[in-house]
């Protein structure tokens, strides 16, 4: 479990057609409101001839910044429903833009809400999610002759324990950087000791950071 909203790994495009109106959804990961605004501007430029380019964005580590725009659709029928989808999915650092090409048939307020929210929801169904976790740093230093064996073992370990393998520094020893949940550090200690017959132990640095990791 994580105390932080998740995000998406890469941009996704999806098209939805309802009563001849085309809804082109674009969802993308962003790092700030400014970057989200740049994505929206790029979509507006790409689909300059569309009647509406509605948008919603959530940013911040805890998803505490949010904006939405109906871009000419009746108030509350586009941007806010799109934003609600992002909120329900518990996502942050993501922007959604839905471009509408009007097909000549009016959908009504309820139809617009369903269309815009569905376009975003279906696009997110295609996205790869990344969970955000607060992880603690540990360093495992081993002789160079053991580096290959420990590299393989630690890659398996992080996959099994919701951890992430960071940079490896090669100096007098090969120093592997492991970012793991605090509760898993005693397990790392025991497993490294078992792998090395008690010769080596992880150095827990006390540093911590929020890390994006692929959802299992």
Backbone as CSV, one residue per row, in Angstrom:
resi,resn,N_x,N_y,N_z,CA_x,CA_y,CA_z,C_x,C_y,C_z
1,UNK,0.847,-1.200,0.000,0.000,0.000,0.000,0.885,1.254,0.000
2,UNK,0.368,2.362,-0.506,1.103,3.610,-0.556,0.215,4.749,-0.073
3,UNK,0.838,5.767,0.531,0.096,6.944,0.970,0.011,7.985,-0.131
4,UNK,0.598,7.704,-1.281,0.659,8.681,-2.350,-0.164,8.229,-3.552
5,UNK,-0.788,9.188,-4.263,-1.485,8.810,-5.491,-0.494,8.240,-6.507
6,UNK,-0.987,7.396,-7.386,-0.162,6.835,-8.449,-0.092,7.816,-9.616
7,UNK,0.679,7.465,-10.638,0.724,8.239,-11.863,0.778,7.266,-13.027
8,UNK,0.946,7.782,-14.252,1.033,6.899,-15.409,2.437,6.972,-15.987
9,UNK,2.841,5.893,-16.657,4.218,5.796,-17.135,4.442,6.561,-18.431
10,UNK,3.425,6.626,-19.292,3.602,7.238,-20.607,2.261,7.730,-21.130
11,UNK,2.321,8.596,-22.125,1.111,9.156,-22.716,0.315,8.092,-23.474
12,UNK,-1.002,8.275,-23.480,-1.913,7.356,-24.166,-2.946,8.172,-24.943
13,UNK,-3.263,7.718,-26.149,-4.320,8.336,-26.950,-5.440,7.322,-27.176
14,UNK,-6.677,7.825,-27.197,-7.833,6.947,-27.373,-8.961,7.737,-28.025
15,UNK,-9.677,7.103,-28.941,-10.786,7.766,-29.625,-12.108,7.088,-29.291
16,UNK,-13.112,7.916,-29.031,-14.460,7.457,-28.730,-15.422,8.188,-29.660
17,UNK,-16.324,7.449,-30.319,-17.308,8.057,-31.217,-18.700,7.827,-30.643
18,UNK,-19.417,8.921,-30.419,-20.776,8.849,-29.877,-21.681,9.739,-30.717
19,UNK,-22.671,9.126,-31.353,-23.624,9.863,-32.196,-22.911,10.807,-33.156
20,UNK,-21.915,10.259,-33.835,-21.143,10.948,-34.873,-20.157,11.989,-34.346
21,UNK,-20.182,12.298,-33.043,-19.165,13.178,-32.471,-17.940,12.347,-32.116
22,UNK,-16.768,12.868,-32.495,-15.509,12.193,-32.165,-14.895,12.834,-30.922
23,UNK,-14.549,12.000,-29.966,-13.892,12.454,-28.742,-12.493,11.842,-28.725
24,UNK,-11.483,12.671,-28.903,-10.095,12.223,-28.943,-9.448,12.506,-27.591
25,UNK,-9.206,11.469,-26.834,-8.640,11.630,-25.493,-7.127,11.460,-25.527
26,UNK,-6.442,12.337,-24.810,-4.993,12.258,-24.653,-4.690,12.409,-23.172
27,UNK,-4.082,11.409,-22.562,-3.652,11.505,-21.162,-2.136,11.365,-21.132
28,UNK,-1.490,12.165,-20.282,-0.031,12.181,-20.267,0.491,12.449,-18.869
29,UNK,1.642,11.873,-18.523,2.278,12.198,-17.245,2.954,13.557,-17.323
30,UNK,2.890,14.319,-16.254,3.520,15.649,-16.195,4.140,15.830,-14.819
31,UNK,5.028,16.816,-14.721,5.708,17.072,-13.444,5.224,18.334,-12.744
32,UNK,4.416,19.152,-13.441,4.007,20.431,-12.862,2.797,20.955,-13.613
33,UNK,2.084,21.928,-13.019,0.989,22.566,-13.753,1.463,23.224,-15.048
34,UNK,2.672,23.769,-15.032,3.215,24.424,-16.225,3.407,23.416,-17.353
35,UNK,3.902,22.237,-17.015,4.071,21.196,-18.035,2.713,20.713,-18.536
36,UNK,1.743,20.606,-17.630,0.388,20.220,-18.039,-0.180,21.242,-19.017
37,UNK,0.039,22.527,-18.735,-0.455,23.578,-19.626,0.219,23.489,-20.999
38,UNK,1.479,23.093,-21.020,2.178,22.932,-22.295,1.577,21.790,-23.111
39,UNK,1.210,20.705,-22.437,0.568,19.580,-23.127,-0.772,20.029,-23.725
40,UNK,-1.550,20.770,-22.931,-2.851,21.259,-23.408,-2.661,22.177,-24.620
41,UNK,-1.669,23.064,-24.535,-1.406,23.981,-25.648,-1.012,23.220,-26.912
42,UNK,-0.228,22.162,-26.751,0.199,21.368,-27.913,-0.985,20.662,-28.564
43,UNK,-1.913,20.169,-27.723,-3.103,19.508,-28.268,-3.981,20.530,-28.994
44,UNK,-4.131,21.708,-28.432,-4.913,22.759,-29.087,-4.319,23.098,-30.464
45,UNK,-2.994,23.134,-30.520,-2.330,23.446,-31.781,-2.526,22.314,-32.790
46,UNK,-2.446,21.068,-32.297,-2.603,19.917,-33.194,-4.018,19.852,-33.748
47,UNK,-5.006,20.095,-32.871,-6.415,20.009,-33.282,-7.036,21.401,-33.308
48,UNK,-6.398,22.288,-34.037,-6.811,23.691,-34.069,-8.215,23.874,-34.645
49,UNK,-8.650,22.910,-35.465,-9.950,23.044,-36.128,-11.092,22.410,-35.341
50,UNK,-10.785,21.864,-34.153,-11.827,21.234,-33.335,-12.638,22.296,-32.594
51,UNK,-13.885,21.981,-32.288,-14.753,22.927,-31.590,-14.351,23.059,-30.126
52,UNK,-13.919,21.963,-29.511,-13.593,21.989,-28.079,-12.338,21.165,-27.804
53,UNK,-11.486,21.672,-26.927,-10.355,20.934,-26.366,-10.454,21.071,-24.841
54,UNK,-11.207,20.190,-24.236,-11.469,20.265,-22.787,-10.349,19.563,-22.031
55,UNK,-10.113,19.986,-20.797,-8.955,19.454,-20.082,-9.185,19.342,-18.585
56,UNK,-8.363,18.492,-17.989,-8.325,18.344,-16.529,-6.917,17.921,-16.154
57,UNK,-6.448,18.393,-15.029,-5.105,18.037,-14.572,-5.068,17.941,-13.061
58,UNK,-4.259,17.016,-12.577,-3.977,16.893,-11.149,-2.463,16.797,-11.006
59,UNK,-1.882,17.633,-10.156,-0.436,17.620,-9.958,-0.103,17.733,-8.474
60,UNK,1.167,17.494,-8.171,1.620,17.527,-6.781,1.764,16.129,-6.232
61,UNK,2.711,15.960,-5.326,3.006,14.632,-4.791,1.772,13.972,-4.202
62,UNK,0.926,14.773,-3.555,-0.304,14.229,-2.966,-1.550,14.615,-3.769
63,UNK,-1.338,15.105,-4.997,-2.473,15.460,-5.838,-3.254,16.644,-5.314
64,UNK,-2.540,17.621,-4.733,-3.218,18.737,-4.066,-3.468,19.928,-4.989
65,UNK,-3.043,19.845,-6.257,-3.325,20.913,-7.210,-4.157,20.346,-8.351
66,UNK,-5.242,21.018,-8.682,-6.130,20.519,-9.737,-6.727,21.685,-10.504
67,UNK,-6.924,21.477,-11.810,-7.576,22.466,-12.667,-8.403,21.721,-13.705
68,UNK,-9.392,22.399,-14.233,-10.164,21.814,-15.333,-10.736,22.931,-16.188
69,UNK,-11.071,22.596,-17.435,-11.645,23.574,-18.359,-12.686,22.902,-19.240
70,UNK,-13.854,23.549,-19.350,-14.907,23.060,-20.243,-14.697,23.539,-21.677
71,UNK,-13.850,24.516,-21.873,-13.500,25.036,-23.195,-14.713,25.223,-24.103
72,UNK,-15.726,25.898,-23.598,-16.882,26.227,-24.418,-18.052,25.272,-24.325
73,UNK,-17.838,24.085,-23.745,-18.965,23.184,-23.498,-19.784,23.763,-22.334
74,UNK,-21.051,23.369,-22.203,-21.845,23.856,-21.068,-21.129,23.596,-19.737
75,UNK,-21.205,24.557,-18.838,-20.470,24.489,-17.575,-20.733,23.177,-16.840
76,UNK,-19.643,22.541,-16.422,-19.754,21.321,-15.620,-19.955,20.041,-16.407
77,UNK,-19.949,20.117,-17.750,-20.229,18.910,-18.545,-18.976,18.235,-19.086
78,UNK,-17.806,18.864,-18.931,-16.598,18.303,-19.543,-15.428,18.259,-18.564
79,UNK,-14.882,19.442,-18.235,-13.688,19.486,-17.405,-13.845,18.819,-16.055
80,UNK,-14.927,19.153,-15.340,-15.119,18.569,-14.008,-15.347,17.054,-14.062
81,UNK,-16.169,16.538,-14.971,-16.289,15.077,-15.071,-14.951,14.399,-15.388
82,UNK,-14.146,15.023,-16.234,-12.818,14.476,-16.520,-11.945,14.476,-15.269
83,UNK,-12.003,15.572,-14.519,-11.237,15.671,-13.281,-11.683,14.618,-12.273
84,UNK,-12.979,14.372,-12.208,-13.494,13.356,-11.282,-12.946,11.974,-11.606
85,UNK,-12.753,11.682,-12.889,-12.164,10.390,-13.270,-10.745,10.284,-12.725
86,UNK,-9.962,11.347,-12.877,-8.586,11.331,-12.351,-8.588,11.155,-10.839
87,UNK,-9.545,11.823,-10.167,-9.635,11.700,-8.710,-10.034,10.286,-8.293
88,UNK,-11.040,9.725,-8.973,-11.495,8.370,-8.623,-10.390,7.337,-8.838
89,UNK,-9.584,7.564,-9.861,-8.474,6.636,-10.128,-7.298,6.860,-9.181
90,UNK,-7.389,7.892,-8.355,-6.341,8.226,-7.381,-4.999,8.433,-8.085
91,UNK,-5.024,9.351,-9.079,-3.841,9.666,-9.863,-3.387,11.093,-9.615
92,UNK,-2.115,11.340,-9.829,-1.582,12.693,-9.798,-0.498,12.819,-10.855
93,UNK,-0.026,14.053,-11.033,0.952,14.363,-12.073,0.511,13.787,-13.410
94,UNK,-0.737,14.091,-13.751,-1.317,13.618,-15.008,-2.245,14.700,-15.557
95,UNK,-2.267,14.825,-16.876,-3.175,15.753,-17.541,-3.991,14.968,-18.561
96,UNK,-5.260,15.336,-18.685,-6.148,14.721,-19.671,-6.739,15.821,-20.549
97,UNK,-6.668,15.612,-21.851,-7.269,16.543,-22.802,-8.187,15.735,-23.711
98,UNK,-9.418,16.186,-23.852,-10.359,15.519,-24.763,-10.798,16.526,-25.816
99,UNK,-10.467,16.212,-27.054,-10.822,17.041,-28.200,-12.133,16.525,-28.795
100,UNK,-13.080,17.429,-29.038,-14.361,17.010,-29.612,-14.567,17.618,-30.997
101,UNK,-14.826,16.718,-31.930,-15.293,17.137,-33.250,-16.786,16.854,-33.306
102,UNK,-17.586,17.909,-33.381,-19.044,17.796,-33.308,-19.591,17.061,-34.530
103,UNK,-20.463,16.091,-34.259,-21.007,15.274,-35.336,-22.378,15.685,-35.812
104,UNK,-22.916,16.786,-35.271,-24.201,17.274,-35.736,-25.386,16.855,-34.887
105,UNK,-25.166,15.975,-33.909,-26.241,15.522,-33.030,-25.925,15.979,-31.605
106,UNK,-26.809,16.757,-31.000,-26.588,17.221,-29.631,-26.746,16.062,-28.650
107,UNK,-25.866,16.009,-27.658,-25.870,14.908,-26.698,-26.590,15.257,-25.401
108,UNK,-26.844,16.525,-25.162,-27.443,16.924,-23.890,-26.391,16.921,-22.796
109,UNK,-26.704,17.579,-21.682,-25.735,17.704,-20.590,-25.288,16.342,-20.070
110,UNK,-26.251,15.445,-19.824,-25.903,14.120,-19.313,-25.055,13.335,-20.294
111,UNK,-25.381,13.456,-21.573,-24.606,12.760,-22.591,-23.183,13.276,-22.688
112,UNK,-23.011,14.579,-22.529,-21.666,15.148,-22.561,-20.839,14.676,-21.369
113,UNK,-21.447,14.691,-20.198,-20.736,14.217,-18.994,-20.257,12.779,-19.195
114,UNK,-21.150,11.923,-19.690,-20.779,10.523,-19.904,-19.698,10.390,-20.967
115,UNK,-19.811,11.177,-22.031,-18.848,11.068,-23.133,-17.449,11.494,-22.691
116,UNK,-17.349,12.655,-22.045,-16.028,13.143,-21.642,-15.402,12.262,-20.558
117,UNK,-16.204,11.842,-19.597,-15.656,10.978,-18.546,-15.278,9.613,-19.104
118,UNK,-16.081,9.081,-20.008,-15.774,7.771,-20.598,-14.510,7.824,-21.439
119,UNK,-14.334,8.920,-22.184,-13.140,9.046,-23.021,-11.869,8.997,-22.168
120,UNK,-11.878,9.720,-21.047,-10.714,9.717,-20.155,-10.556,8.359,-19.482
121,UNK,-11.656,7.792,-19.006,-11.599,6.515,-18.315,-11.053,5.410,-19.226
122,UNK,-11.530,5.374,-20.463,-11.075,4.334,-21.389,-9.607,4.544,-21.776
123,UNK,-9.169,5.802,-21.879,-7.755,6.059,-22.142,-6.892,5.573,-20.985
124,UNK,-7.336,5.829,-19.759,-6.574,5.394,-18.589,-6.537,3.880,-18.468
125,UNK,-7.587,3.212,-18.965,-7.573,1.747,-18.965,-6.414,1.203,-19.794
126,UNK,-5.950,1.990,-20.749,-4.858,1.565,-21.620,-3.486,1.970,-21.078
127,UNK,-3.466,2.790,-20.039,-2.209,3.323,-19.518,-1.528,2.334,-18.575
128,UNK,-0.212,2.439,-18.514,0.580,1.685,-17.547,0.741,2.529,-16.298
129,UNK,0.330,1.999,-15.169,0.375,2.756,-13.919,1.710,2.580,-13.206
130,UNK,2.090,3.615,-12.498,3.277,3.548,-11.646,2.877,3.997,-10.245
131,UNK,3.139,3.143,-9.272,2.845,3.464,-7.878,3.976,4.300,-7.289
132,UNK,3.614,5.147,-6.353,4.607,5.960,-5.667,4.725,5.489,-4.226
133,UNK,5.964,5.215,-3.824,6.204,4.665,-2.499,7.335,5.425,-1.819
134,UNK,7.211,5.578,-0.504,8.301,6.142,0.282,9.255,5.002,0.616
135,UNK,10.458,5.069,0.059,11.429,3.993,0.232,12.675,4.506,0.964
136,UNK,13.330,3.592,1.648,14.551,3.907,2.394,15.762,3.343,1.660
137,UNK,16.881,4.039,1.794,18.087,3.661,1.053,18.972,2.723,1.872
138,UNK,19.472,1.702,1.204,20.488,0.825,1.781,21.532,0.552,0.707
139,UNK,22.769,0.419,1.113,23.860,0.127,0.180,24.464,-1.222,0.536
140,UNK,24.630,-2.051,-0.483,25.244,-3.368,-0.306,26.559,-3.366,-1.073
141,UNK,27.685,-3.399,-0.362,29.014,-3.383,-0.984,29.604,-4.789,-0.951
142,UNK,30.018,-5.271,-2.131,30.589,-6.621,-2.241,31.842,-6.561,-3.108
143,UNK,32.740,-7.520,-2.972,33.917,-7.555,-3.851,33.502,-7.671,-5.318
144,UNK,34.352,-7.154,-6.195,34.021,-7.160,-7.621,33.777,-8.575,-8.144
145,UNK,34.481,-9.538,-7.591,34.321,-10.919,-8.048,32.918,-11.450,-7.770
146,UNK,32.207,-10.833,-6.798,30.863,-11.280,-6.437,29.768,-10.406,-7.070
147,UNK,30.188,-9.372,-7.830,29.229,-8.382,-8.312,28.149,-8.998,-9.195
148,UNK,28.536,-9.882,-10.102,27.553,-10.480,-11.012,26.513,-11.284,-10.266
149,UNK,26.962,-12.089,-9.308,26.038,-12.930,-8.537,25.092,-12.071,-7.709
150,UNK,25.631,-11.023,-7.083,24.777,-10.173,-6.247,23.843,-9.309,-7.080
151,UNK,24.283,-8.901,-8.251,23.414,-8.126,-9.128,22.160,-8.929,-9.474
152,UNK,22.351,-10.167,-9.868,21.210,-11.032,-10.193,20.317,-11.260,-8.983
153,UNK,20.944,-11.522,-7.831,20.178,-11.806,-6.622,19.380,-10.585,-6.166
154,UNK,19.988,-9.404,-6.240,19.290,-8.192,-5.796,18.163,-7.802,-6.751
155,UNK,18.347,-8.066,-8.043,17.261,-7.786,-8.989,16.040,-8.655,-8.667
156,UNK,16.267,-9.898,-8.339,15.160,-10.768,-7.936,14.563,-10.299,-6.612
157,UNK,15.417,-9.847,-5.710,14.951,-9.424,-4.387,14.050,-8.197,-4.488
158,UNK,14.470,-7.184,-5.244,13.659,-5.972,-5.328,12.308,-6.261,-5.990
159,UNK,12.305,-7.142,-6.976,11.040,-7.498,-7.630,10.078,-8.160,-6.648
160,UNK,10.610,-8.905,-5.720,9.775,-9.653,-4.774,9.358,-8.838,-3.558
161,UNK,9.992,-7.680,-3.323,9.746,-6.950,-2.074,9.304,-5.502,-2.294
162,UNK,8.797,-5.168,-3.479,8.318,-3.808,-3.718,9.411,-2.774,-3.601
163,UNK,10.623,-3.152,-3.992,11.777,-2.272,-3.877,12.290,-1.895,-5.265
164,UNK,13.301,-1.012,-5.287,13.876,-0.544,-6.542,15.390,-0.579,-6.422
165,UNK,16.051,-1.068,-7.465,17.508,-1.074,-7.502,17.979,0.234,-8.119
166,UNK,18.825,0.954,-7.385,19.317,2.239,-7.870,20.627,2.105,-8.606
167,UNK,21.493,3.096,-8.441,22.777,3.106,-9.134,23.755,2.138,-8.469
168,UNK,24.669,1.612,-9.270,25.753,0.789,-8.745,27.053,1.559,-8.919
169,UNK,27.795,1.734,-7.824,29.065,2.459,-7.858,30.212,1.461,-7.781
170,UNK,31.185,1.620,-8.669,32.332,0.716,-8.698,33.563,1.469,-8.233
171,UNK,33.990,1.141,-7.021,35.202,1.691,-6.458,36.067,0.538,-5.965
172,UNK,36.451,0.609,-4.682,37.181,-0.514,-4.107,36.314,-1.771,-4.117
173,UNK,35.003,-1.579,-3.960,34.019,-2.659,-4.060,32.945,-2.244,-5.068
174,UNK,32.053,-3.178,-5.338,30.845,-2.859,-6.105,29.751,-2.547,-5.095
175,UNK,29.270,-1.319,-5.112,28.283,-0.871,-4.125,26.923,-0.750,-4.798
176,UNK,25.993,-1.628,-4.418,24.648,-1.635,-4.981,23.726,-0.772,-4.117
177,UNK,22.983,0.098,-4.761,22.036,0.969,-4.063,20.646,0.345,-4.150
178,UNK,20.047,0.101,-2.998,18.717,-0.491,-2.927,17.791,0.483,-2.214
179,UNK,16.620,0.739,-2.837,15.575,1.541,-2.203,14.426,0.609,-1.873
180,UNK,14.134,0.458,-0.587,13.159,-0.542,-0.149,12.233,0.032,0.913
181,UNK,11.019,-0.531,1.048,10.163,-0.126,2.170,10.889,-0.373,3.483
182,UNK,10.712,0.520,4.441,11.423,0.395,5.712,11.195,-0.971,6.355
183,UNK,9.986,-1.498,6.238,9.676,-2.792,6.853,10.434,-3.941,6.218
184,UNK,10.934,-3.737,4.982,11.645,-4.806,4.290,13.150,-4.792,4.560
185,UNK,13.654,-3.752,5.220,15.097,-3.663,5.440,15.646,-4.811,6.298
186,UNK,14.950,-5.234,7.367,15.460,-6.401,8.104,15.518,-7.665,7.230
187,UNK,14.592,-7.797,6.307,14.612,-8.942,5.389,15.821,-8.850,4.468
188,UNK,16.107,-7.633,3.979,17.288,-7.432,3.142,18.552,-7.792,3.910
189,UNK,18.625,-7.358,5.162,19.777,-7.683,6.013,19.972,-9.198,6.109
190,UNK,18.894,-9.910,6.389,18.985,-11.359,6.552,19.341,-12.052,5.241
191,UNK,18.755,-11.586,4.142,18.990,-12.245,2.856,20.409,-12.001,2.344
192,UNK,20.930,-10.782,2.537,22.309,-10.504,2.134,23.285,-11.322,2.983
193,UNK,23.000,-11.407,4.281,23.856,-12.221,5.153,23.850,-13.684,4.717
194,UNK,22.674,-14.183,4.336,22.584,-15.575,3.888,23.329,-15.786,2.580
195,UNK,23.224,-14.823,1.666,23.906,-14.934,0.371,25.417,-14.920,0.517
196,UNK,25.895,-14.206,1.525,27.339,-14.025,1.683,27.908,-14.842,2.835
197,UNK,27.114,-15.749,3.376,27.540,-16.539,4.535,27.986,-15.626,5.679
198,UNK,27.273,-14.509,5.839,27.551,-13.601,6.946,28.681,-12.634,6.711
199,UNK,29.265,-12.621,5.495,30.433,-11.781,5.233,30.077,-10.313,5.024
200,UNK,28.884,-10.037,4.457,28.536,-8.653,4.133,27.151,-8.324,4.661
201,UNK,26.965,-7.031,4.938,25.692,-6.564,5.473,25.327,-5.240,4.805
202,UNK,24.040,-4.969,4.589,23.635,-3.691,4.007,23.936,-2.535,4.958
203,UNK,24.318,-1.414,4.398,24.468,-0.185,5.168,23.222,0.656,4.939
204,UNK,22.427,0.832,5.983,21.216,1.647,5.885,21.614,3.096,6.129
205,UNK,21.409,3.942,5.139,21.914,5.321,5.207,21.002,6.266,5.965
206,UNK,19.731,5.905,6.100,18.771,6.799,6.737,18.091,7.724,5.753
207,UNK,18.563,7.744,4.508,17.928,8.580,3.485,16.632,7.930,3.009
208,UNK,15.684,8.749,2.598,14.436,8.222,2.073,13.960,9.139,0.952
209,UNK,13.165,8.593,0.042,12.611,9.386,-1.047,11.386,8.682,-1.603
210,UNK,10.568,9.443,-2.279,9.399,8.860,-2.946,9.838,8.395,-4.332
211,UNK,9.566,7.148,-4.638,10.045,6.527,-5.867,8.855,6.013,-6.672
212,UNK,8.896,6.227,-7.989,7.903,5.635,-8.881,8.341,4.226,-9.217
213,UNK,7.413,3.284,-9.069,7.728,1.891,-9.362,6.590,1.277,-10.176
214,UNK,6.911,0.357,-11.088,5.857,-0.300,-11.855,4.867,-0.999,-10.937
215,UNK,3.592,-0.900,-11.279,2.573,-1.576,-10.471,2.672,-3.076,-10.698
216,UNK,2.676,-3.828,-9.604,2.803,-5.284,-9.704,1.535,-5.873,-10.318
